[in-house]
Amino acid sequence: MALEALVPVHIVTGFLGSGKTTLIHQLIEQKPTHEKWAILVNEFGQIGIDQTMFAARDDVVVKGLPGGCLCCQLAFVLQAALVNLLARQKPDRVIIEPSGLGHPAGLMDLLQGEAFQDVVAVQDIIATLDPRRLDEARVRAHETFQDQLTMADAVVITLADMASDEQHARAEQFIDTLWPPRKWVHSTQQGPLPIARLLSPSAPRPAAPTAMPAAHRALATSGPSLEGAFFDLPPPLGKAQQQSASALGYTSTGVRWHPAERFDLDRLALWMSELPATARVKGVFHTDDGWKQLNRAEGTQRVAASAWRQDSRLEVITPDGTLPLADATLPDQLRALGAWR
C-alpha cells in the first residue's frame, strides 16, 4: 500500500482530567469539511461518559471503549474496534484518546505491529498537561504520568482559565527539562490548538523504547476490569446500578440510572463539590432543566447541555481509599440529599 494511502492515526494522551476530550472537541470544530474522522475514546471505568459528550454528526464517528486500560486490558478490544472502524467507516483520520491512566507503550506496540503497519500511519503523540498537576506530589511521582510526557512528541498545556500564570510558567519549565526536546509545545493561553498541528504529515520522533510498567503488564493478562458494554440496556426505574473497580492506584465507581429518573442540578453540583479534592468526576444527567453534562477536575466544576438520552450515568475516579462509601452507595447519597428522586 502506498504511503499516502495510509490512514493517519493520532494519539492524544494525558493524565486524569487534563483536558484531552476538550482538545479533541476543539480540533473537530476546525476539521476540514472533506474529511471524515473516527474517534476512539477509552475510559478507565465501565460507565463510559466521554462518548456522551460528542454530538452526533455524519462526518465524525465516535466509538467508546470503557472498562479498563486501552494499552493492556483492552488491547484486543481496541484491535477489533479499529479494524471494524477502518473497514466499515473508511475514515480519513483516526484520533485515539486513551484513559487518563493509559500507558502509550502498549498502544504504540499495537499500532506499529504487523496488523496495522500497512494500514495506518502513526502521527505525533500529543500529551495534554494540566499545570496544576505539577503541584501534586502523588501525581508527579506516578509512573504513568511521567511516561505519558516522556513518550509524547508534543505537549499541549491545557486549562488556561483554571491555572495561574505561575503554574503555566512552571509547566513550561518542566517541559523544557524533558529530553529529547518535544517537537512543539502549545499553551491554551494562546488559544485553541491550531488544526495545522494535526494535519501536517508527521511521524513520532525516534526515541528509546519505553517499557510498559509492571502494573500495566499485570493488567494485560486480566482483561477488562468490569463486565458490560457502553450501550447496555438501562437499569429499571428506581434501581440504580453501581459498579467499582480498582487498578494502578485508583478506584473507579460508576452508576447508571433509567433515563426517566430526574435529578436536581443544584443539589448534584453541591454533592460533587463536597467530594474529595482529588476526585475526578464526570456525569450526564436527566435534570429538571434538561439533559446536562457535569465535569469536575481538580475541584473545579463545569456544567453544559447534553443531547444524550439513553440513561443518566456517573463516574467517580479517586486515588484508592479516598472515596467515602462505607455508609452509603453513591445513589443512596444522592437520594438522601434530594439530588435524585
KOLNUDREN-756531 format. One record per residue (C-alpha): chain; residue in three letters; x, z, y. Coordinates in Angstrom, 3 decimals, decimal comma. Each point is the difference from the previous one (the first is absolute). Example, Ala and Ser with C-alpha at 12.3 -4.5 7.8 and 13.67 -1.06 7.14 Angstrom:
kette->A&rest->Ala&x->12,300&z->7,800&y->-4,500
kette->A&rest->Ser&x->1,370&z->-0,660&y->3,440
//
This chain:
kette->A&rest->Met&x->0,000&z->0,000&y->0,000
kette->A&rest->Ala&x->1,373&z->-0,916&y->3,427
kette->A&rest->Leu&x->1,010&z->2,911&y->2,225
kette->A&rest->Glu&x->-2,533&z->-0,946&y->2,693
kette->A&rest->Ala&x->-2,794&z->0,293&y->-2,563
kette->A&rest->Leu&x->0,736&z->3,635&y->-0,756
kette->A&rest->Val&x->-2,568&z->2,444&y->1,359
kette->A&rest->Pro&x->1,564&z->2,411&y->2,536
kette->A&rest->Val&x->-0,487&z->3,642&y->-0,993
kette->A&rest->His&x->0,483&z->2,753&y->2,565
kette->A&rest->Ile&x->0,349&z->3,697&y->-0,854
kette->A&rest->Val&x->-1,128&z->2,529&y->2,616
kette->A&rest->Thr&x->1,266&z->3,400&y->-1,096
kette->A&rest->Gly&x->0,115&z->3,409&y->1,676
kette->A&rest->Phe&x->-0,760&z->3,655&y->-0,631
kette->A&rest->Leu&x->-3,452&z->1,597&y->0,012
kette->A&rest->Gly&x->-1,932&z->-0,562&y->3,233
kette->A&rest->Ser&x->2,691&z->-2,133&y->1,642
kette->A&rest->Gly&x->-2,355&z->-2,779&y->1,129
kette->A&rest->Lys&x->0,448&z->-2,662&y->-2,696
kette->A&rest->Thr&x->-3,663&z->-1,023&y->-0,109
kette->A&rest->Thr&x->-0,229&z->-0,077&y->3,804
kette->A&rest->Leu&x->3,041&z->-2,279&y->0,139
kette->A&rest->Ile&x->-1,557&z->-2,380&y->-2,528
kette->A&rest->His&x->-3,227&z->-0,068&y->2,005
kette->A&rest->Gln&x->1,987&z->-0,988&y->3,106
kette->A&rest->Leu&x->1,704&z->-2,801&y->-1,904
kette->A&rest->Ile&x->-3,334&z->-1,270&y->-1,335
kette->A&rest->Glu&x->-1,297&z->-0,194&y->3,573
kette->A&rest->Gln&x->2,888&z->-2,409&y->0,752
kette->A&rest->Lys&x->-0,304&z->-1,984&y->-3,239
kette->A&rest->Pro&x->0,300&z->-3,798&y->0,305
kette->A&rest->Thr&x->-3,479&z->-1,465&y->-0,440
kette->A&rest->His&x->1,173&z->-2,472&y->-2,659
kette->A&rest->Glu&x->1,432&z->2,692&y->-2,300
kette->A&rest->Lys&x->-1,785&z->1,990&y->-2,692
kette->A&rest->Trp&x->1,446&z->3,433&y->-0,686
kette->A&rest->Ala&x->-0,266&z->2,384&y->-2,950
kette->A&rest->Ile&x->0,519&z->3,729&y->0,579
kette->A&rest->Leu&x->0,813&z->2,349&y->-2,896
kette->A&rest->Val&x->-0,525&z->3,629&y->1,008
kette->A&rest->Asn&x->1,254&z->2,789&y->-2,251
kette->A&rest->Glu&x->-1,134&z->3,606&y->0,435
kette->A&rest->Phe&x->1,439&z->3,115&y->-1,590
kette->A&rest->Gly&x->-3,430&z->1,466&y->-0,786
kette->A&rest->Gln&x->-2,818&z->-1,384&y->-2,096
kette->A&rest->Ile&x->-2,575&z->-0,093&y->2,804
kette->A&rest->Gly&x->1,205&z->-3,090&y->1,834
kette->A&rest->Ile&x->-0,708&z->0,108&y->3,743
kette->A&rest->Asp&x->2,185&z->-2,628&y->1,646
kette->A&rest->Gln&x->-1,871&z->-2,985&y->-1,449
kette->A&rest->Thr&x->-3,162&z->1,221&y->1,748
kette->A&rest->Met&x->1,812&z->-0,359&y->3,327
kette->A&rest->Phe&x->0,361&z->-3,774&y->-0,229
kette->A&rest->Ala&x->-2,929&z->-2,075&y->1,264
kette->A&rest->Ala&x->-1,263&z->-2,687&y->-2,386
kette->A&rest->Arg&x->1,193&z->-3,493&y->0,968
kette->A&rest->Asp&x->0,571&z->-3,302&y->-1,776
kette->A&rest->Asp&x->3,655&z->-0,425&y->0,951
kette->A&rest->Val&x->1,218&z->3,470&y->-1,041
kette->A&rest->Val&x->-0,436&z->1,306&y->-3,556
kette->A&rest->Val&x->0,558&z->3,735&y->-0,476
kette->A&rest->Lys&x->0,613&z->1,597&y->-3,394
kette->A&rest->Gly&x->0,207&z->3,774&y->-0,388
kette->A&rest->Leu&x->2,209&z->1,568&y->-2,690
kette->A&rest->Pro&x->-0,693&z->3,754&y->0,035
kette->A&rest->Gly&x->0,883&z->2,527&y->-2,648
kette->A&rest->Gly&x->3,766&z->0,415&y->0,102
kette->A&rest->Cys&x->3,307&z->-1,312&y->1,282
kette->A&rest->Leu&x->0,280&z->-3,787&y->0,119
kette->A&rest->Cys&x->3,705&z->-0,076&y->-0,823
kette->A&rest->Cys&x->-0,250&z->1,936&y->-3,238
kette->A&rest->Gln&x->-3,442&z->1,128&y->-1,227
kette->A&rest->Leu&x->-1,802&z->-3,211&y->1,014
kette->A&rest->Ala&x->2,747&z->-2,583&y->-0,547
kette->A&rest->Phe&x->-1,945&z->-1,837&y->-2,719
kette->A&rest->Val&x->-3,212&z->0,229&y->2,036
kette->A&rest->Leu&x->1,815&z->-1,494&y->2,997
kette->A&rest->Gln&x->1,401&z->-2,853&y->-2,064
kette->A&rest->Ala&x->-3,449&z->-0,884&y->-1,348
kette->A&rest->Ala&x->-1,635&z->0,321&y->3,435
kette->A&rest->Leu&x->2,630&z->-2,164&y->1,673
kette->A&rest->Val&x->-0,174&z->-2,692&y->-2,691
kette->A&rest->Asn&x->-3,783&z->-0,033&y->0,364
kette->A&rest->Leu&x->0,107&z->-0,207&y->3,796
kette->A&rest->Leu&x->2,545&z->-2,808&y->0,044
kette->A&rest->Ala&x->-1,907&z->-2,033&y->-2,597
kette->A&rest->Arg&x->-3,547&z->0,513&y->1,279
kette->A&rest->Gln&x->0,355&z->0,487&y->3,758
kette->A&rest->Lys&x->3,090&z->-2,177&y->0,592
kette->A&rest->Pro&x->1,119&z->1,918&y->3,101
kette->A&rest->Asp&x->2,562&z->-1,369&y->2,424
kette->A&rest->Arg&x->1,486&z->3,472&y->0,431
kette->A&rest->Val&x->-0,160&z->3,390&y->-1,773
kette->A&rest->Ile&x->0,500&z->3,448&y->1,543
kette->A&rest->Ile&x->0,531&z->2,958&y->-2,326
kette->A&rest->Glu&x->-0,509&z->3,529&y->1,329
kette->A&rest->Pro&x->1,324&z->2,607&y->-2,469
kette->A&rest->Ser&x->-1,263&z->3,554&y->0,296
kette->A&rest->Gly&x->1,785&z->2,374&y->2,340
kette->A&rest->Leu&x->1,738&z->1,488&y->-3,038
kette->A&rest->Gly&x->0,846&z->-3,386&y->-1,528
kette->A&rest->His&x->3,633&z->-0,907&y->-0,633
kette->A&rest->Pro&x->1,015&z->-3,609&y->0,810
kette->A&rest->Ala&x->2,524&z->-0,337&y->-2,847
kette->A&rest->Gly&x->-2,471&z->-0,539&y->-2,836
kette->A&rest->Leu&x->-2,070&z->-2,367&y->2,123
kette->A&rest->Met&x->3,041&z->-2,120&y->0,830
kette->A&rest->Asp&x->1,006&z->-0,098&y->-3,669
kette->A&rest->Leu&x->-3,432&z->-1,387&y->-0,873
kette->A&rest->Leu&x->-0,186&z->-2,571&y->2,800
kette->A&rest->Gln&x->3,519&z->-1,284&y->-0,606
kette->A&rest->Gly&x->-0,392&z->-0,025&y->-3,780
kette->A&rest->Glu&x->-0,678&z->-2,890&y->-2,317
kette->A&rest->Ala&x->-3,797&z->0,105&y->0,393
kette->A&rest->Phe&x->0,085&z->-0,827&y->3,731
kette->A&rest->Gln&x->3,437&z->-1,432&y->0,756
kette->A&rest->Asp&x->-1,335&z->-3,581&y->0,170
kette->A&rest->Val&x->-3,310&z->0,984&y->1,608
kette->A&rest->Val&x->0,645&z->2,306&y->2,970
kette->A&rest->Ala&x->2,683&z->0,424&y->2,624
kette->A&rest->Val&x->0,532&z->3,639&y->0,954
kette->A&rest->Gln&x->0,453&z->0,335&y->3,758
kette->A&rest->Asp&x->1,383&z->2,850&y->2,099
kette->A&rest->Ile&x->-1,062&z->3,474&y->-1,096
kette->A&rest->Ile&x->-1,574&z->1,642&y->3,057
kette->A&rest->Ala&x->-0,078&z->3,803&y->0,177
kette->A&rest->Thr&x->-2,225&z->1,898&y->2,408
kette->A&rest->Leu&x->1,384&z->3,230&y->1,450
kette->A&rest->Asp&x->-2,089&z->2,655&y->1,715
kette->A&rest->Pro&x->2,556&z->1,665&y->2,323
kette->A&rest->Arg&x->-1,679&z->3,377&y->-0,443
kette->A&rest->Arg&x->0,975&z->0,038&y->-3,679
kette->A&rest->Leu&x->3,647&z->0,501&y->0,943
kette->A&rest->Asp&x->-0,973&z->3,466&y->1,285
kette->A&rest->Glu&x->-1,091&z->1,003&y->-3,539
kette->A&rest->Ala&x->2,834&z->1,179&y->-2,229
kette->A&rest->Arg&x->-2,153&z->-0,402&y->-3,136
kette->A&rest->Val&x->-0,627&z->-3,666&y->0,764
kette->A&rest->Arg&x->3,537&z->-0,813&y->1,167
kette->A&rest->Ala&x->1,332&z->1,389&y->-3,271
kette->A&rest->His&x->-2,524&z->-1,898&y->-2,164
kette->A&rest->Glu&x->1,877&z->-2,557&y->-2,098
kette->A&rest->Thr&x->-2,755&z->-2,618&y->0,263
kette->A&rest->Phe&x->-0,110&z->0,315&y->3,819
kette->A&rest->Gln&x->3,761&z->-0,544&y->0,169
kette->A&rest->Asp&x->-0,010&z->-2,934&y->-2,417
kette->A&rest->Gln&x->-2,898&z->-1,768&y->1,731
kette->A&rest->Leu&x->2,120&z->-0,183&y->3,155
kette->A&rest->Thr&x->3,252&z->-0,686&y->-1,854
kette->A&rest->Met&x->-1,486&z->-3,027&y->-1,792
kette->A&rest->Ala&x->-1,832&z->-1,358&y->3,054
kette->A&rest->Asp&x->1,262&z->-3,154&y->1,660
kette->A&rest->Ala&x->-1,837&z->0,870&y->3,204
kette->A&rest->Val&x->-1,740&z->3,039&y->1,500
kette->A&rest->Val&x->-3,093&z->0,365&y->2,169
kette->A&rest->Ile&x->-0,142&z->3,276&y->1,936
kette->A&rest->Thr&x->-3,722&z->0,724&y->0,027
kette->A&rest->Leu&x->-2,593&z->2,263&y->1,637
kette->A&rest->Ala&x->1,296&z->-0,433&y->3,542
kette->A&rest->Asp&x->-3,000&z->1,864&y->1,408
kette->A&rest->Met&x->0,591&z->3,032&y->-2,225
kette->A&rest->Ala&x->3,759&z->0,594&y->0,277
kette->A&rest->Ser&x->1,926&z->1,108&y->3,058
kette->A&rest->Asp&x->2,682&z->-2,064&y->1,701
kette->A&rest->Glu&x->2,577&z->2,429&y->-1,408
kette->A&rest->Gln&x->-1,306&z->-0,502&y->-3,547
kette->A&rest->His&x->0,154&z->-3,782&y->0,421
kette->A&rest->Ala&x->3,581&z->0,261&y->1,290
kette->A&rest->Arg&x->1,008&z->2,146&y->-3,003
kette->A&rest->Ala&x->-1,623&z->-2,536&y->-2,344
kette->A&rest->Glu&x->2,022&z->-2,826&y->1,524
kette->A&rest->Gln&x->3,177&z->2,068&y->-0,309
kette->A&rest->Phe&x->-0,839&z->0,769&y->-3,630
kette->A&rest->Ile&x->-0,503&z->-3,687&y->-0,828
kette->A&rest->Asp&x->3,338&z->-0,806&y->1,678
kette->A&rest->Thr&x->1,732&z->2,234&y->-2,550
kette->A&rest->Leu&x->-1,269&z->-2,071&y->-2,938
kette->A&rest->Trp&x->2,547&z->-2,319&y->-1,608
kette->A&rest->Pro&x->0,036&z->-2,904&y->-0,221
kette->A&rest->Pro&x->-1,886&z->-0,458&y->3,281
kette->A&rest->Arg&x->-3,643&z->-1,079&y->-0,157
kette->A&rest->Lys&x->-0,702&z->-3,637&y->0,873
kette->A&rest->Trp&x->-2,319&z->1,121&y->2,766
kette->A&rest->Val&x->-1,804&z->3,071&y->1,318
kette->A&rest->His&x->-3,290&z->-0,104&y->1,876
kette->A&rest->Ser&x->-1,657&z->2,901&y->1,801
kette->A&rest->Thr&x->-3,745&z->-0,018&y->0,551
kette->A&rest->Gln&x->0,788&z->1,365&y->3,467
kette->A&rest->Gln&x->0,658&z->-3,691&y->0,699
kette->A&rest->Gly&x->-3,381&z->-1,050&y->-1,440
kette->A&rest->Pro&x->-1,088&z->-1,380&y->-3,391
kette->A&rest->Leu&x->2,575&z->-1,593&y->-2,281
kette->A&rest->Pro&x->0,129&z->-3,731&y->0,876
kette->A&rest->Ile&x->-1,258&z->-2,223&y->-2,819
kette->A&rest->Ala&x->3,197&z->-2,067&y->0,323
kette->A&rest->Arg&x->1,863&z->2,816&y->-1,738
kette->A&rest->Leu&x->-2,152&z->-0,601&y->-3,067
kette->A&rest->Leu&x->-0,205&z->-3,795&y->0,077
kette->A&rest->Ser&x->3,691&z->-0,764&y->0,457
kette->A&rest->Pro&x->1,407&z->-0,981&y->-3,421
kette->A&rest->Ser&x->2,322&z->2,711&y->-1,180
kette->A&rest->Ala&x->1,257&z->1,832&y->-3,038
kette->A&rest->Pro&x->1,036&z->3,595&y->-0,609
kette->A&rest->Arg&x->3,563&z->0,735&y->1,081
kette->A&rest->Pro&x->2,535&z->0,446&y->-2,788
kette->A&rest->Ala&x->0,364&z->3,687&y->-0,747
kette->A&rest->Ala&x->1,231&z->2,275&y->-2,710
kette->A&rest->Pro&x->-2,830&z->0,532&y->-2,479
kette->A&rest->Thr&x->-1,911&z->3,245&y->0,418
kette->A&rest->Ala&x->-0,949&z->1,647&y->-3,255
kette->A&rest->Met&x->-3,515&z->1,295&y->-0,437
kette->A&rest->Pro&x->0,060&z->3,818&y->0,235
kette->A&rest->Ala&x->-0,471&z->2,007&y->-3,196
kette->A&rest->Ala&x->-3,441&z->1,206&y->1,130
kette->A&rest->His&x->-1,218&z->-3,595&y->0,246
kette->A&rest->Arg&x->1,623&z->-0,996&y->-3,294
kette->A&rest->Ala&x->-1,896&z->2,807&y->-1,703
kette->A&rest->Leu&x->-3,280&z->-1,264&y->1,460
kette->A&rest->Ala&x->0,708&z->-3,514&y->-1,261
kette->A&rest->Thr&x->-0,823&z->1,126&y->-3,530
kette->A&rest->Ser&x->-3,076&z->2,015&y->0,915
kette->A&rest->Gly&x->-2,289&z->-2,720&y->1,343
kette->A&rest->Pro&x->-2,563&z->0,465&y->2,799
kette->A&rest->Ser&x->-0,547&z->3,612&y->0,991
kette->A&rest->Leu&x->-3,784&z->-0,139&y->-0,312
kette->A&rest->Glu&x->-2,537&z->-2,124&y->-1,811
kette->A&rest->Gly&x->-2,388&z->-2,261&y->1,867
kette->A&rest->Ala&x->-0,003&z->-2,918&y->2,387
kette->A&rest->Phe&x->-0,570&z->-0,718&y->3,658
kette->A&rest->Phe&x->-3,462&z->-1,449&y->-0,597
kette->A&rest->Asp&x->-1,359&z->2,632&y->-2,385
kette->A&rest->Leu&x->-3,737&z->0,599&y->0,271
kette->A&rest->Pro&x->-0,796&z->2,758&y->2,527
kette->A&rest->Pro&x->-0,845&z->3,489&y->-1,279
kette->A&rest->Pro&x->-3,651&z->1,156&y->-0,121
kette->A&rest->Leu&x->-1,683&z->1,387&y->3,103
kette->A&rest->Gly&x->1,009&z->3,580&y->0,675
kette->A&rest->Lys&x->2,827&z->-0,053&y->-2,566
kette->A&rest->Ala&x->3,285&z->-0,785&y->1,673
kette->A&rest->Gln&x->2,946&z->-0,813&y->-2,274
kette->A&rest->Gln&x->3,388&z->1,610&y->0,690
kette->A&rest->Gln&x->3,265&z->-0,916&y->-1,733
kette->A&rest->Ser&x->3,558&z->1,179&y->0,547
kette->A&rest->Ala&x->3,466&z->-1,041&y->-1,129
kette->A&rest->Ser&x->3,518&z->1,120&y->0,835
kette->A&rest->Ala&x->3,322&z->-1,835&y->-0,001
kette->A&rest->Leu&x->3,192&z->-0,276&y->2,045
kette->A&rest->Gly&x->-0,603&z->3,380&y->1,659
kette->A&rest->Tyr&x->-3,455&z->-0,892&y->1,372
kette->A&rest->Thr&x->-3,585&z->0,487&y->-1,136
kette->A&rest->Ser&x->-2,789&z->-2,481&y->0,670
kette->A&rest->Thr&x->-3,604&z->1,242&y->-0,047
kette->A&rest->Gly&x->-2,696&z->-2,670&y->0,211
kette->A&rest->Val&x->-3,784&z->0,241&y->0,293
kette->A&rest->Arg&x->-2,774&z->-2,594&y->-0,180
kette->A&rest->Trp&x->-3,673&z->0,332&y->0,986
kette->A&rest->His&x->-3,094&z->-2,134&y->-0,484
kette->A&rest->Pro&x->-0,406&z->-2,372&y->3,005
kette->A&rest->Ala&x->-3,359&z->1,571&y->0,947
kette->A&rest->Glu&x->1,623&z->3,394&y->0,662
kette->A&rest->Arg&x->0,319&z->0,776&y->3,724
kette->A&rest->Phe&x->2,758&z->1,801&y->1,895
kette->A&rest->Asp&x->0,213&z->1,682&y->3,392
kette->A&rest->Leu&x->2,926&z->-1,650&y->1,794
kette->A&rest->Asp&x->0,817&z->2,925&y->2,288
kette->A&rest->Arg&x->0,058&z->2,494&y->-2,871
kette->A&rest->Leu&x->2,101&z->-2,362&y->-2,108
kette->A&rest->Ala&x->2,533&z->-0,219&y->2,814
kette->A&rest->Leu&x->-0,022&z->3,790&y->0,344
kette->A&rest->Trp&x->0,650&z->0,452&y->-3,720
kette->A&rest->Met&x->2,841&z->-2,507&y->0,070
kette->A&rest->Ser&x->1,592&z->1,707&y->3,009
kette->A&rest->Glu&x->0,205&z->3,282&y->-1,927
kette->A&rest->Leu&x->1,931&z->-1,468&y->-2,945
kette->A&rest->Pro&x->3,745&z->0,735&y->-0,229
kette->A&rest->Ala&x->2,053&z->-1,930&y->2,554
kette->A&rest->Thr&x->1,839&z->-1,739&y->-2,850
kette->A&rest->Ala&x->-3,209&z->-1,478&y->-1,449
kette->A&rest->Arg&x->-0,407&z->-3,791&y->0,015
kette->A&rest->Val&x->-3,744&z->-0,711&y->0,115
kette->A&rest->Lys&x->-1,915&z->-3,277&y->-0,221
kette->A&rest->Gly&x->-3,703&z->-0,532&y->-0,444
kette->A&rest->Val&x->-2,961&z->-2,284&y->0,488
kette->A&rest->Phe&x->-3,392&z->1,689&y->0,433
kette->A&rest->His&x->-3,675&z->-0,837&y->0,487
kette->A&rest->Thr&x->-0,641&z->2,154&y->3,071
kette->A&rest->Asp&x->-3,010&z->0,531&y->2,233
kette->A&rest->Asp&x->1,775&z->-2,384&y->2,391
kette->A&rest->Gly&x->0,525&z->-2,730&y->-2,610
kette->A&rest->Trp&x->2,948&z->-0,718&y->-2,286
kette->A&rest->Lys&x->3,246&z->1,433&y->1,337
kette->A&rest->Gln&x->3,676&z->0,026&y->-0,967
kette->A&rest->Leu&x->1,893&z->3,263&y->0,493
kette->A&rest->Asn&x->3,771&z->0,033&y->-0,039
kette->A&rest->Arg&x->2,268&z->3,026&y->0,491
kette->A&rest->Ala&x->3,787&z->0,037&y->-0,050
kette->A&rest->Glu&x->2,370&z->2,577&y->1,429
kette->A&rest->Gly&x->-2,984&z->2,018&y->1,244
kette->A&rest->Thr&x->-1,399&z->-2,847&y->2,110
kette->A&rest->Gln&x->-3,471&z->-1,347&y->-0,836
kette->A&rest->Arg&x->-1,522&z->-3,397&y->0,704
kette->A&rest->Val&x->-3,545&z->-1,262&y->-0,503
kette->A&rest->Ala&x->-1,083&z->-3,643&y->-0,179
kette->A&rest->Ala&x->-3,041&z->-1,986&y->-1,070
kette->A&rest->Ser&x->-0,067&z->-1,316&y->-3,574
kette->A&rest->Ala&x->-1,875&z->-2,788&y->-1,731
kette->A&rest->Trp&x->0,390&z->1,675&y->-3,411
kette->A&rest->Arg&x->-3,284&z->0,625&y->-1,836
kette->A&rest->Gln&x->0,904&z->0,647&y->-3,639
kette->A&rest->Asp&x->0,429&z->3,785&y->0,136
kette->A&rest->Ser&x->1,433&z->2,817&y->2,104
kette->A&rest->Arg&x->3,498&z->0,988&y->-1,034
kette->A&rest->Leu&x->2,742&z->2,400&y->1,021
kette->A&rest->Glu&x->3,700&z->0,312&y->-0,882
kette->A&rest->Val&x->2,135&z->3,025&y->0,876
kette->A&rest->Ile&x->3,724&z->-0,132&y->-0,796
kette->A&rest->Thr&x->2,055&z->3,152&y->0,457
kette->A&rest->Pro&x->3,328&z->1,408&y->-1,093
kette->A&rest->Asp&x->-0,603&z->1,806&y->-3,276
kette->A&rest->Gly&x->-1,697&z->3,370&y->0,360
kette->A&rest->Thr&x->-1,005&z->-0,305&y->3,674
kette->A&rest->Leu&x->-3,663&z->-0,976&y->-0,382
kette->A&rest->Pro&x->-2,198&z->3,111&y->-0,422
kette->A&rest->Leu&x->-2,474&z->-0,827&y->-2,769
kette->A&rest->Ala&x->-0,152&z->3,293&y->-1,871
kette->A&rest->Asp&x->-3,358&z->1,024&y->1,415
kette->A&rest->Ala&x->-1,823&z->-3,326&y->0,305
kette->A&rest->Thr&x->0,342&z->-3,711&y->-0,682
kette->A&rest->Leu&x->0,170&z->-2,371&y->2,960
kette->A&rest->Pro&x->-3,710&z->-0,957&y->-0,359
kette->A&rest->Asp&x->-0,947&z->3,689&y->-0,096
kette->A&rest->Gln&x->2,037&z->0,639&y->3,141
kette->A&rest->Leu&x->-1,701&z->-2,863&y->1,830
kette->A&rest->Arg&x->-3,457&z->1,085&y->-1,131
kette->A&rest->Ala&x->0,622&z->3,612&y->1,074
kette->A&rest->Leu&x->1,066&z->-1,229&y->3,417
kette->A&rest->Gly&x->-3,071&z->-2,195&y->0,355
kette->A&rest->Ala&x->2,096&z->-3,172&y->0,139
kette->A&rest->Trp&x->-1,700&z->-1,354&y->-3,129
kette->A&rest->Arg&x->-3,667&z->0,355&y->-0,808
//
